[in-house]
Amino acid sequence: MIELVHEDPQHMYIPGLSSFLESLGKRGAIRSELGRLAEGAADVERALRMAEDDATPVDTLMLCLSYDLHRHPLSGAPADAAARARRFVQLAERSGNPTLVQLAQQTAGTTHTSLGSWDAAIAHLERSRELARERGMGVWIQPVGLASLADAYRALGQLADARVAATAGVDAGYSLRTGECRAQIALARVLIAEGATDTDAIDAALKRAEALVEETHARAYLPFVAEARAELARVRGDAAGATRALAEAQRLFTEMGAKGHAERVAALLAEAPPHAAVERTG
């Protein structure tokens, strides 16, 4: 599409939506999920800069904002991510378009989850979920929002709510394979937080997530699988195994250029018991 429209931002495939800018933003989001974060960021930031032009319809700007925010949970949300999410919500509410309102609420929720603002994340994600139920829309993106909702509930210790959200995300995964991947990881982490008694279910969820990465080539999710395996090893009392899994997560985050996540995992590794660190380094 980018080549077909000769990079013309004013070519509209339907009124209000630029063929070029939507395709550029979408390519950036896809490249981010493939683990090519720098290329993804370049595409999305270019699309967003061009969409800020006064001649660009606001619907196109909102889609570009959604693609921008979509990549932040993978790369690590920047300091101004909450402000970007708030702007998207405000524009969507002003537009009166229920589909965009639902998308903005979900995207704001996933952004706040990545920032660790759990209450704000839940408020946005539950609102998005309510709109989806009422109007039967946004089905294809629901696994992403439900996975993020499960993460937020788990972080607050509301494990029953977290399990319901994660399970719903897995069940809705037919609509978006990368969304199912997120939901499987979220489900595994909830089961681990519950005490890791159902080891078969945890292993099945993580293996399914890895299979989905293989199927979709969405390598950006591999370090999150490694983090979940570290949590599982820690709960089982395997400090050395937890350290090895965290080191693998850090390696993958660093390789992809997810600096924020790499630094976060490095801090966890620094807290590892001395005997585990020795075992890890040989």
LUMMI-467819 format. One line per 8 residues: number of its first residue (from 1); for each residue z, y, x of N, C-alpha, C. Coordinates in steps of 0.1 Angstrom, whole numbers. Example, Ala and Ser with C-alpha at 12.3 -4.5 7.8 and 13.67 -1.06 7.14 Angstrom:
<atoms>
1	78 -57 132 78 -45 123 78 -33 132 ~ 71 -22 128 71 -11 137 79 0 129
</atoms>
This chain:
<atoms>
1	0 -12 8 0 0 0 0 13 9 ~ 8 12 20 9 24 28 -5 28 34 ~ -13 17 38 -26 20 43 -36 24 32 ~ -34 18 20 -44 20 9 -43 34 4 ~ -32 41 5 -31 54 0 -32 64 11 ~ -35 60 23 -37 69 35 -25 78 37 ~ -13 72 35 0 79 38 0 93 30 ~ -5 93 18 -5 105 10 7 104 1
9	17 113 3 29 112 -5 27 117 -20 ~ 16 123 -22 13 128 -36 6 118 -44 ~ 2 106 -38 -5 96 -46 6 89 -55 ~ 5 90 -68 15 84 -77 9 72 -84 ~ 16 61 -83 11 49 -90 15 49 -104 ~ 26 56 -107 29 60 -121 35 74 -120 ~ 35 82 -131 40 95 -130 54 96 -124 ~ 56 104 -114 69 106 -108 72 97 -96
17	64 87 -93 67 78 -82 56 77 -72 ~ 59 82 -60 49 82 -49 47 68 -44 ~ 35 64 -44 31 51 -39 35 49 -24 ~ 32 60 -16 35 59 -2 50 59 1 ~ 57 69 -5 71 70 -1 79 59 -6 ~ 76 54 -18 83 42 -22 81 30 -13 ~ 68 28 -9 64 17 -1 71 18 13 ~ 71 31 18 77 33 31 92 30 31
25	99 35 20 113 32 19 116 17 17 ~ 108 11 9 109 -4 7 107 -12 20 ~ 97 -8 27 95 -14 40 107 -13 49 ~ 113 -1 49 125 1 57 137 -8 53 ~ 138 -9 40 149 -18 35 146 -33 39 ~ 134 -37 38 130 -51 42 132 -53 57 ~ 128 -43 65 130 -45 79 145 -45 83 ~ 153 -38 75 167 -38 78 173 -52 75
33	169 -58 64 173 -72 61 168 -82 71 ~ 157 -79 77 152 -88 87 159 -87 100 ~ 168 -77 101 176 -75 113 170 -65 122 ~ 159 -59 118 152 -48 126 157 -35 121 ~ 169 -32 124 176 -21 119 170 -7 123 ~ 167 -6 136 161 7 141 148 10 134 ~ 139 0 132 127 2 126 129 5 111 ~ 138 -2 105 142 1 91 147 15 89
41	156 19 98 161 33 97 150 43 98 ~ 141 41 108 130 51 110 121 52 97 ~ 118 41 91 110 41 79 117 49 67 ~ 130 45 65 137 51 54 140 66 56 ~ 144 69 68 147 83 71 134 92 70 ~ 123 86 74 110 94 73 107 96 58 ~ 108 85 50 106 86 36 115 96 29 ~ 128 96 33 137 105 27 134 120 31
49	131 122 43 127 136 48 116 141 40 ~ 105 133 38 94 137 31 97 139 16 ~ 106 130 11 109 131 -4 117 144 -7 ~ 123 150 3 131 162 1 121 174 -1 ~ 108 172 1 99 183 -2 100 187 -17 ~ 99 200 -19 100 205 -33 89 200 -42 ~ 78 196 -36 67 191 -44 68 176 -48 ~ 78 170 -43 80 155 -45 89 154 -58
57	84 145 -68 92 143 -80 106 138 -77 ~ 116 141 -85 129 137 -82 131 122 -83 ~ 123 115 -92 124 101 -93 121 94 -79 ~ 111 99 -72 108 94 -59 119 97 -49 ~ 125 109 -50 137 112 -41 148 102 -44 ~ 151 99 -56 162 90 -60 159 75 -54 ~ 147 71 -55 144 58 -50 145 57 -35 ~ 141 68 -28 143 69 -14 158 69 -10
65	166 76 -18 180 76 -16 186 61 -17 ~ 181 54 -27 186 40 -29 182 32 -17 ~ 170 33 -12 167 25 0 175 29 12 ~ 178 42 13 186 46 24 200 40 23 ~ 206 40 12 220 35 10 220 20 10 ~ 209 13 7 208 -1 7 211 -7 21 ~ 206 0 31 207 -5 45 221 -3 51 ~ 229 6 46 242 9 52 252 -2 53
73	253 -11 43 262 -22 45 258 -31 56 ~ 245 -31 59 240 -40 70 243 -34 84 ~ 241 -21 85 242 -14 98 255 -8 100 ~ 263 -6 90 276 1 91 273 15 85 ~ 281 19 75 279 31 68 283 43 77 ~ 274 54 77 277 66 84 288 74 77 ~ 293 84 84 304 92 78 300 99 65 ~ 287 103 64 283 110 52 277 101 41
81	279 88 42 274 79 32 279 81 18 ~ 292 84 17 298 87 4 291 99 -3 ~ 289 109 5 282 121 0 268 118 -5 ~ 261 110 3 247 106 -1 248 98 -14 ~ 257 89 -15 259 81 -28 262 90 -39 ~ 271 100 -37 275 109 -48 263 117 -53 ~ 255 121 -43 243 129 -47 233 120 -55 ~ 231 108 -52 223 99 -59 228 97 -74
89	241 95 -75 247 94 -88 245 106 -97 ~ 247 118 -91 245 130 -98 231 132 -102 ~ 221 129 -94 207 131 -97 203 121 -108 ~ 208 109 -107 205 99 -117 211 103 -131 ~ 223 107 -131 230 111 -144 222 123 -150 ~ 217 132 -142 210 144 -146 197 140 -152 ~ 191 129 -146 177 125 -151 178 119 -165 ~ 189 113 -168 190 106 -181 183 93 -182
97	178 88 -170 171 75 -170 181 64 -168 ~ 184 55 -178 195 45 -177 193 36 -165 ~ 180 32 -162 178 23 -151 182 29 -138 ~ 179 42 -136 183 49 -124 198 51 -123 ~ 204 53 -135 219 55 -135 225 42 -131 ~ 220 31 -136 226 18 -133 224 15 -118 ~ 212 18 -112 210 16 -98 219 24 -90 ~ 220 37 -94 228 46 -86 243 42 -86
105	248 37 -97 262 33 -98 264 21 -89 ~ 255 11 -89 256 0 -80 255 4 -66 ~ 245 12 -62 244 16 -49 256 24 -43 ~ 261 32 -52 273 39 -48 285 30 -46 ~ 286 19 -54 296 9 -53 295 2 -40 ~ 283 -3 -36 281 -10 -24 284 -2 -12 ~ 281 11 -13 284 21 -2 299 22 0 ~ 306 24 -11 321 25 -10 327 12 -5
113	321 1 -8 327 -12 -3 325 -12 12 ~ 313 -8 17 311 -8 31 320 2 39 ~ 325 12 31 334 22 37 348 18 36 ~ 351 7 28 365 3 26 372 11 16 ~ 365 18 7 371 26 -4 370 17 -16 ~ 380 8 -17 379 -3 -26 380 2 -41 ~ 389 11 -44 390 15 -58 378 22 -63 ~ 372 31 -55 360 38 -58 348 28 -60
121	348 18 -51 337 8 -52 338 0 -65 ~ 350 -4 -69 352 -12 -81 348 -3 -93 ~ 352 9 -93 348 18 -105 333 19 -106 ~ 326 21 -95 311 23 -96 305 9 -100 ~ 310 -1 -94 303 -14 -96 306 -20 -110 ~ 318 -17 -115 321 -22 -129 313 -14 -139 ~ 311 -1 -136 302 8 -145 288 2 -144 ~ 283 -1 -133 269 -7 -131 268 -20 -139
129	278 -28 -138 279 -41 -145 279 -39 -160 ~ 286 -29 -164 287 -26 -179 273 -22 -184 ~ 267 -13 -177 253 -9 -181 243 -20 -181 ~ 244 -29 -171 235 -40 -171 237 -49 -183 ~ 250 -51 -187 253 -60 -198 248 -53 -211 ~ 251 -40 -212 247 -33 -225 232 -33 -227 ~ 225 -31 -216 210 -28 -218 201 -39 -212 ~ 207 -49 -206 199 -60 -201 190 -56 -190
137	194 -47 -181 185 -42 -171 191 -44 -157 ~ 183 -42 -147 188 -43 -133 192 -57 -130 ~ 186 -67 -137 190 -81 -134 187 -85 -120 ~ 176 -81 -114 172 -85 -101 181 -80 -90 ~ 188 -69 -92 197 -64 -82 211 -68 -84 ~ 215 -74 -95 229 -77 -98 236 -86 -88 ~ 229 -96 -81 237 -104 -71 242 -95 -60 ~ 235 -85 -56 240 -76 -45 253 -69 -50
145	253 -63 -62 264 -56 -67 276 -65 -69 ~ 274 -77 -75 284 -86 -77 291 -91 -64 ~ 283 -93 -54 288 -97 -41 297 -86 -35 ~ 293 -74 -37 301 -63 -32 314 -61 -40 ~ 312 -63 -53 324 -63 -62 334 -73 -58 ~ 330 -85 -55 339 -96 -51 346 -92 -38 ~ 338 -86 -28 345 -81 -16 356 -71 -18 ~ 353 -62 -27 363 -51 -30 375 -57 -37
153	373 -66 -47 385 -72 -53 393 -81 -43 ~ 386 -88 -35 393 -96 -25 401 -88 -15 ~ 396 -76 -11 403 -68 -2 416 -62 -8 ~ 416 -61 -22 428 -56 -29 437 -68 -33 ~ 433 -80 -29 442 -92 -33 440 -97 -47 ~ 430 -91 -54 427 -96 -68 417 -107 -68 ~ 422 -119 -64 414 -130 -60 407 -136 -72 ~ 414 -136 -84 408 -142 -96 395 -134 -100
161	397 -120 -100 385 -112 -103 374 -113 -92 ~ 378 -115 -80 369 -116 -69 361 -129 -71 ~ 367 -140 -74 360 -153 -76 350 -152 -88 ~ 354 -146 -99 346 -144 -110 333 -136 -106 ~ 335 -125 -99 323 -117 -95 314 -125 -85 ~ 320 -131 -75 312 -139 -66 304 -150 -72 ~ 311 -157 -81 304 -168 -88 293 -163 -97 ~ 295 -152 -104 284 -146 -112 273 -142 -103
169	276 -137 -91 265 -133 -82 257 -144 -77 ~ 263 -156 -74 256 -168 -71 248 -173 -82 ~ 253 -172 -94 246 -177 -106 234 -168 -109 ~ 235 -155 -105 223 -146 -108 214 -146 -96 ~ 216 -154 -86 208 -153 -74 194 -157 -75 ~ 190 -164 -86 176 -167 -88 167 -155 -88 ~ 173 -143 -91 165 -131 -92 163 -124 -79 ~ 171 -127 -69 170 -121 -56 176 -130 -45
177	168 -136 -37 174 -146 -28 183 -140 -17 ~ 180 -128 -13 189 -121 -3 202 -117 -10 ~ 201 -114 -23 213 -111 -31 222 -123 -32 ~ 215 -135 -34 223 -147 -35 230 -150 -22 ~ 223 -147 -11 229 -149 3 242 -141 4 ~ 241 -128 0 253 -120 0 264 -126 -8 ~ 260 -131 -20 270 -136 -30 276 -149 -24 ~ 269 -158 -18 274 -170 -12 284 -167 -1
185	281 -157 7 291 -153 17 304 -147 11 ~ 302 -139 0 313 -133 -7 322 -144 -13 ~ 315 -154 -19 322 -165 -25 330 -173 -14 ~ 324 -176 -3 331 -183 7 344 -176 12 ~ 343 -162 13 354 -154 18 365 -154 7 ~ 361 -154 -5 372 -155 -16 379 -168 -15 ~ 371 -179 -14 377 -192 -13 386 -194 -1 ~ 382 -187 10 391 -188 22 404 -180 20
193	402 -168 13 414 -160 10 424 -167 1 ~ 418 -176 -8 427 -183 -17 435 -194 -10 ~ 432 -196 3 439 -206 11 431 -217 17 ~ 418 -216 15 408 -225 22 411 -240 19 ~ 416 -243 7 419 -257 3 406 -264 -1 ~ 397 -257 -7 385 -263 -11 374 -262 0 ~ 376 -270 10 368 -268 22 353 -272 19 ~ 351 -282 10 337 -286 7 330 -274 1
201	336 -267 -8 330 -256 -15 327 -245 -5 ~ 336 -242 4 334 -232 14 322 -235 23 ~ 322 -248 28 311 -252 37 298 -251 30 ~ 298 -255 17 286 -255 9 280 -241 8 ~ 289 -231 5 285 -217 3 279 -212 16 ~ 286 -214 27 281 -209 40 268 -216 45 ~ 267 -229 42 254 -235 45 243 -230 37 ~ 246 -228 24 236 -222 15 231 -208 20
209	241 -200 24 238 -187 29 229 -188 42 ~ 232 -198 50 223 -199 62 209 -204 59 ~ 209 -213 49 196 -218 44 187 -207 38 ~ 194 -197 31 187 -186 25 182 -176 36 ~ 190 -175 47 185 -167 58 172 -173 64 ~ 173 -186 65 161 -194 71 149 -192 61 ~ 151 -192 48 141 -191 39 135 -177 38 ~ 143 -167 39 139 -153 37 137 -146 50
217	141 -152 61 141 -145 74 150 -133 75 ~ 160 -132 66 169 -120 65 180 -122 75 ~ 177 -121 88 187 -123 99 199 -114 98 ~ 197 -103 91 208 -93 91 221 -99 85 ~ 220 -110 78 232 -116 72 239 -126 80 ~ 232 -131 91 238 -141 100 252 -137 106 ~ 254 -125 111 267 -121 116 278 -121 106 ~ 274 -119 93 284 -119 82 289 -134 79
225	279 -143 81 283 -157 80 292 -161 91 ~ 289 -156 103 298 -159 115 312 -153 113 ~ 313 -142 107 326 -136 104 334 -144 94 ~ 327 -149 84 333 -158 74 338 -171 81 ~ 330 -176 90 335 -188 97 347 -185 106 ~ 347 -173 111 359 -169 119 372 -169 110 ~ 370 -163 98 381 -163 89 386 -177 85 ~ 376 -186 83 380 -200 80 387 -207 91
233	382 -205 103 389 -211 115 403 -205 116 ~ 405 -192 114 418 -186 115 428 -192 105 ~ 423 -193 93 432 -199 82 436 -213 86 ~ 427 -220 92 429 -234 96 438 -236 108 ~ 441 -224 115 449 -224 127 442 -226 139 ~ 429 -225 139 420 -227 150 417 -214 157 ~ 426 -209 165 424 -195 170 412 -194 179 ~ 410 -205 187 398 -205 196 385 -205 189
241	385 -213 178 373 -213 170 370 -200 163 ~ 381 -193 159 379 -180 153 374 -170 163 ~ 379 -171 175 374 -162 185 359 -164 188 ~ 355 -177 189 341 -180 192 332 -175 181 ~ 336 -176 168 328 -172 157 327 -156 157 ~ 338 -150 160 338 -135 161 329 -130 172 ~ 330 -137 183 321 -133 194 306 -135 191 ~ 303 -145 183 289 -147 179 285 -136 169
249	294 -132 160 292 -121 151 289 -108 159 ~ 297 -106 169 296 -94 177 282 -94 184 ~ 279 -105 189 266 -106 196 254 -103 187 ~ 255 -109 175 244 -107 166 243 -92 161 ~ 255 -86 158 255 -72 154 250 -63 165 ~ 253 -66 177 249 -58 189 234 -60 190 ~ 229 -72 189 215 -75 191 206 -67 180 ~ 212 -66 168 204 -59 158 206 -44 158
257	216 -40 166 218 -25 166 227 -20 156 ~ 236 -29 150 246 -25 140 258 -21 147 ~ 258 -9 153 268 -4 162 282 -4 155 ~ 283 1 143 296 2 136 302 -12 134 ~ 294 -21 130 300 -35 128 303 -41 141 ~ 295 -39 151 298 -45 165 311 -39 170 ~ 314 -26 168 326 -20 173 338 -26 165 ~ 336 -27 152 347 -33 143 351 -47 147
265	341 -55 150 344 -69 154 350 -69 168 ~ 345 -60 177 351 -59 191 366 -56 190 ~ 370 -48 180 384 -45 179 392 -57 174 ~ 386 -66 165 392 -78 161 393 -88 173 ~ 383 -88 181 384 -97 193 394 -92 203 ~ 396 -79 204 407 -74 213 421 -78 208 ~ 422 -81 195 435 -86 190 437 -101 191 ~ 427 -108 196 427 -123 196 439 -127 205
273	446 -138 201 456 -143 210 451 -146 224 ~ 459 -144 234 454 -145 248 448 -159 251 ~ 455 -170 246 449 -183 249 436 -185 243 ~ 433 -179 231 420 -180 225 410 -173 233 ~ 413 -161 239 404 -153 247 400 -161 259 ~ 410 -168 265 408 -175 277 398 -187 274 ~ 400 -194 263 392 -205 259 378 -200 257 ~ 377 -188 251 363 -183 248 355 -179 260
281	362 -174 270 355 -170 282 354 -182 292 ~ 360 -193 289 358 -205 298 368 -205 309
</atoms>
